[in-house]
Amino acid sequence: MMIVMRADATQEDVQSVLACVEELGLTPHISQGVERTVIGVVGDSRNVHLDQVLRQPGVDRIVPITRPYKLASREFNALDSVFQVGGIAVGAGNVIIIAGPCAVEDRFQLLETAHAVRQAGAHLLRGGAFKPRTSPYAFQGMGEEGLELLAEARQATGMPIVTEVMEPEKVQLVSQYADVLQIGARNMQNYALLHAAGASQRPVLLKRGMSATVEELLMAAEYILSHDNRRVILCERGIRTFETATRNTTDINAIPVLKAQTHLPVFLDPSHSTGYWEYVSAIALAGIAAGADGLMVEVHVHPQRALSDGMQSLKPERFAHLVSQIAALCSALGRRMAPPEQIPTPPSERLEWST
């Protein structure tokens, strides 16, 4: 349920309601707007007498939330969520581009790619230090050494870092290096990991599971939000269907559906959703046209040598062309890309490194 306070409610009134909710064994989540305060309440309220809450000073009314996901729903927050990641505003139509290699392979590969996507107009840098792979014999990532290289790339380019965390015990380690914790499709319903990521208070990019429904994605986000961590990005990355022409089937429908049902920013990963670089640009543009708040695109300087997902990775020059297309599409739609000047300029525009 949602407790709507009167416009003239005092801070003491709000604190009194919060104490009442906690005494009833429920968890309050406060949202202070310009005109009034709203308190979202989660927990088992079947045996709670609402009169106990309505009698509290400053309470205007109680509104039930019908969705099984409470904190993620637009019933809880009608306005789009907007939050900062490294000084970049995420959400509310401010189109953001995350780009970089699937996996961190070596220092030269990462830094060369990072500078290329930064120059092309990307806002955040992606790269996997820990890689969940179908085969146990495939490249599993560089681990903490990869995280250290990502931190070096951030220092060199000014771009915040997005990287995957795969287990609860690694959340603290990855949080020391990453600006955004990515939870991959295979871990969307790893509830212990969702709890740990939420408790970290780091921004989280949550990918939709390979066979997950939209509601299941939102319920997974609810685990993170339940820790009062409101900086959550939802990412559509294609679902598994009977079709084999592409790696996955891009659920473009999910973007407007999610935008209607949740206040959280919604991104699209056109690389994993197609599996082939030839289709990435077309699906990326379709995602923006459908209302996505951002994209997550895989870029590699030498995709033919990539240790992971080279077939779906754009070369830097193709990525630069895609960014120019996105800018033109945003202009035609009356939308805006986050200006690149939001990214802090690094002390040195180019870092020298040895091969």
C-alpha positions in Angstrom: 0.0 0.0 0.0 0.9 3.6 -0.3 0.4 6.2 2.4 -0.2 9.7 0.9 0.5 12.5 3.4 -1.3 15.8 3.4 0.4 18.8 1.8 0.7 20.5 5.2 2.1 17.4 7.0 5.1 18.2 9.1 8.3 16.2 9.4 7.1 15.1 12.9 3.9 13.7 11.3 6.0 11.8 8.7 8.2 10.3 11.5 5.1 9.3 13.5 3.7 7.4 10.5 7.1 5.7 9.8 7.2 4.5 13.5 3.6 3.3 13.3 4.4 1.3 10.1 7.4 -0.3 11.7 5.5 -1.2 14.8 3.0 -3.1 12.6 5.9 -5.2 11.3 6.0 -3.6 7.8 8.8 -1.8 6.0 8.3 1.9 4.9 10.0 3.5 1.9 9.7 7.3 1.9 9.4 9.4 -1.3 9.4 13.1 -0.8 8.0 15.1 -3.6 7.7 18.8 -4.2 4.2 19.1 -2.9 3.7 16.1 -0.6 5.4 13.0 0.9 4.4 9.5 -0.1 5.3 6.5 2.0 5.4 3.1 0.3 4.7 0.2 2.6 5.8 -3.4 1.8 5.3 -6.6 3.8 2.3 -8.8 4.8 -0.5 -6.4 5.6 -3.3 -8.9 5.5 -3.9 -8.7 9.3 -3.2 -4.9 9.6 -6.1 -2.6 10.4 -5.7 0.4 8.2 -7.4 2.6 10.7 -4.3 2.4 12.8 -2.5 4.2 10.0 -5.3 6.5 8.9 -5.6 7.9 12.4 -2.0 9.1 12.4 -1.5 12.9 12.1 -0.9 14.2 8.6 -2.2 11.2 6.7 -4.4 12.1 3.8 -5.3 8.6 2.4 -4.1 5.1 1.7 -3.8 3.8 -1.8 -3.5 0.1 -2.5 -0.8 -1.1 -4.9 -2.2 -3.9 -7.0 1.0 -5.0 -8.7 3.0 -7.8 -7.0 6.0 -5.6 -7.5 5.4 -2.7 -5.2 8.5 -0.4 -5.2 9.1 -0.9 -8.9 5.6 0.0 -10.0 4.3 3.3 -11.3 1.6 3.1 -8.7 4.4 3.7 -6.1 6.2 6.4 -8.2 4.4 7.9 -11.2 7.4 9.9 -12.3 10.4 8.4 -14.1 13.3 7.7 -11.8 16.4 9.8 -12.5 19.8 9.2 -10.8 23.4 10.0 -11.2 26.2 7.6 -12.3 29.6 9.3 -12.3 28.0 12.7 -12.9 25.8 11.4 -15.8 22.0 11.6 -15.4 20.3 8.2 -16.1 16.6 8.1 -16.8 13.8 10.4 -17.9 14.5 10.2 -21.6 18.2 11.2 -21.2 19.6 8.6 -23.7 22.7 6.9 -22.5 25.1 4.7 -24.3 27.2 2.0 -22.6 29.8 0.5 -24.8 32.9 -1.7 -24.6 34.1 -5.3 -25.0 32.3 -8.3 -23.8 35.3 -9.3 -21.7 38.5 -7.6 -20.5 41.2 -9.6 -22.3 44.4 -7.5 -21.8 45.4 -4.0 -21.1 46.0 -2.9 -24.7 42.6 -4.3 -25.9 40.7 -2.6 -23.2 42.4 0.8 -23.3 42.3 1.0 -27.1 38.6 0.1 -27.1 37.8 2.5 -24.2 39.4 5.5 -26.0 37.6 4.6 -29.2 34.1 4.4 -27.7 34.8 7.5 -25.6 35.7 9.5 -28.7 32.7 8.1 -30.6 30.3 9.4 -27.8 29.7 6.6 -25.3 28.9 7.6 -21.8 29.9 4.5 -19.8 32.4 1.7 -20.4 31.4 -1.9 -20.1 33.7 -4.9 -19.8 33.5 -8.3 -18.1 36.2 -9.2 -15.5 34.2 -12.3 -14.5 32.4 -14.1 -17.3 29.6 -16.7 -16.9 30.1 -19.1 -19.9 28.1 -22.1 -21.1 31.3 -24.2 -21.4 33.6 -24.6 -18.4 36.5 -24.6 -20.9 35.7 -21.2 -22.4 37.5 -18.0 -21.3 36.2 -17.1 -17.8 37.6 -13.6 -17.5 40.6 -12.1 -15.8 39.1 -11.7 -12.4 40.5 -9.0 -10.1 43.2 -8.2 -12.6 40.5 -7.3 -15.1 38.8 -5.1 -12.5 42.1 -3.2 -12.0 42.4 -2.7 -15.8 38.8 -1.3 -15.8 39.7 1.1 -13.1 42.8 2.2 -15.2 40.5 2.7 -18.2 38.2 4.9 -16.1 41.1 7.0 -15.0 42.3 7.3 -18.6 38.9 8.2 -20.2 36.7 9.6 -17.4 34.0 7.0 -18.2 32.2 5.2 -15.3 32.5 1.4 -15.3 29.8 -1.2 -15.7 30.9 -4.8 -15.0 29.2 -8.0 -14.0 29.2 -9.6 -10.6 28.3 -13.3 -10.4 28.1 -14.2 -6.7 27.1 -12.5 -3.5 30.6 -13.0 -2.0 32.1 -11.0 -4.8 29.8 -7.9 -4.5 32.1 -6.1 -2.1 35.2 -6.7 -4.3 33.5 -5.6 -7.5 32.0 -2.6 -5.8 35.5 -1.3 -5.0 36.1 -0.9 -8.8 32.7 -0.6 -10.5 30.4 2.3 -10.8 27.5 0.1 -11.8 27.1 -3.6 -10.9 25.7 -5.7 -13.7 23.6 -8.7 -12.9 23.5 -10.9 -16.0 20.6 -12.9 -17.5 21.8 -16.2 -16.0 21.7 -14.6 -12.5 18.4 -12.6 -12.7 16.8 -14.9 -10.2 19.9 -15.5 -8.0 18.1 -14.0 -5.0 21.1 -14.0 -2.7 23.0 -12.0 -5.3 20.1 -9.6 -5.7 20.0 -9.0 -2.0 23.7 -8.4 -1.8 23.7 -6.0 -4.8 20.8 -4.1 -3.3 22.6 -3.8 0.1 25.7 -2.5 -1.6 23.9 0.7 -2.5 25.7 0.7 -5.8 23.7 1.4 -9.0 22.6 -2.0 -10.5 22.0 -2.9 -14.2 19.7 -5.9 -14.1 19.4 -8.0 -17.3 16.3 -9.9 -18.1 16.6 -13.7 -17.9 16.7 -15.7 -21.1 13.2 -17.1 -20.5 11.9 -14.6 -18.0 8.6 -12.7 -18.2 8.4 -9.0 -17.8 6.8 -9.5 -14.4 9.6 -11.8 -13.3 12.1 -9.1 -14.3 10.3 -6.5 -12.2 10.0 -8.9 -9.2 13.8 -9.5 -9.4 14.3 -5.7 -9.4 12.0 -5.5 -6.3 14.7 -7.5 -4.4 17.2 -4.8 -5.0 14.7 -2.0 -4.3 13.7 -3.6 -1.0 17.1 -2.5 0.3 16.2 1.1 -0.4 18.6 1.0 -3.3 16.7 2.9 -6.0 19.4 3.2 -8.6 18.3 0.2 -10.8 18.4 0.0 -14.6 16.4 -2.7 -16.3 17.9 -4.2 -19.5 16.1 -6.1 -22.2 18.7 -8.5 -23.9 16.5 -10.8 -25.9 14.7 -14.0 -24.9 15.0 -17.6 -26.0 12.3 -18.7 -28.5 12.1 -21.3 -31.2 13.7 -19.0 -33.7 17.4 -19.8 -34.6 18.2 -17.1 -37.2 19.5 -14.9 -34.4 21.1 -15.7 -31.0 18.0 -14.5 -29.2 14.7 -12.9 -30.0 14.6 -9.2 -29.3 11.5 -8.4 -27.3 11.0 -4.8 -28.5 7.5 -5.0 -27.0 9.0 -5.2 -23.6 10.4 -1.7 -23.8 7.1 0.2 -24.0 5.5 -2.3 -21.6 8.2 -1.7 -19.0 8.0 2.1 -19.5 4.3 1.9 -18.8 4.5 -0.4 -15.7 7.7 0.9 -14.0 9.4 4.2 -13.2 12.8 2.6 -13.6 15.0 3.4 -16.6 14.9 0.7 -19.4 17.9 -0.1 -21.6 18.3 -2.5 -24.5 21.3 -4.7 -25.3 21.2 -5.2 -29.1 24.4 -7.2 -29.1 23.2 -10.2 -27.0 19.6 -9.9 -28.4 20.8 -10.5 -32.0 24.2 -12.2 -31.7 25.4 -10.9 -35.0 27.0 -7.5 -35.5 25.2 -7.0 -38.8 21.9 -6.6 -37.0 23.0 -4.6 -34.0 22.6 -1.1 -35.4 19.1 -1.8 -36.7 17.9 -3.2 -33.4 19.6 -0.5 -31.4 17.7 2.2 -33.4 14.5 0.3 -33.0 15.0 0.2 -29.2 15.5 4.0 -29.0 12.4 4.5 -31.2 10.4 2.2 -28.9 11.4 4.4 -25.9 14.5 2.9 -24.4 16.5 5.1 -22.1 19.8 3.7 -23.3 21.8 1.0 -25.0 24.5 -1.4 -24.0 26.6 -2.2 -27.1 29.6 -4.5 -27.4 32.5 -3.0 -29.2 35.9 -4.6 -29.9 38.9 -3.2 -31.8 39.7 -6.7 -33.2 36.4 -8.7 -33.0 37.9 -11.6 -35.0 40.4 -12.1 -32.2 37.9 -11.7 -29.3 37.9 -14.3 -26.6 34.2 -13.8 -26.0 31.3 -12.8 -28.3 33.3 -11.5 -31.2 30.6 -12.2 -33.7 28.2 -9.7 -32.1 30.8 -6.9 -31.5 31.0 -3.8 -33.5 34.3 -2.4 -34.7 34.9 1.2 -33.4 34.2 2.8 -36.8 30.8 1.1 -37.0 30.0 2.0 -33.5 30.8 5.7 -34.2 28.4 5.6 -37.2 25.7 4.1 -34.9 26.1 6.9 -32.4 25.6 9.5 -35.2 22.5 7.6 -36.3 21.2 7.6 -32.7 21.8 11.3 -32.4 19.8 11.9 -35.6 17.0 9.7 -34.5 16.8 11.4 -31.1 16.6 14.7 -32.8 13.8 13.5 -35.0 11.8 12.1 -32.1 12.3 15.1 -29.9 14.5 13.2 -27.5 18.0 14.0 -26.3 21.3 12.2 -25.8 23.2 12.8 -22.7 25.8 15.4 -23.6 29.4 13.9 -23.7 30.6 16.9 -21.6 28.8 15.4 -18.6 31.7 12.9 -18.5 34.6 14.3 -16.5 37.7 15.0 -18.7 40.6 12.8 -17.6 43.9 14.5 -16.6 45.4 13.2 -19.9 43.2 12.7 -22.9 45.3 9.8 -24.0 47.3 7.4 -21.9 50.5 5.8 -23.2 50.9 2.1 -22.7 53.3 -0.5 -23.8 52.3 -3.5 -25.9 
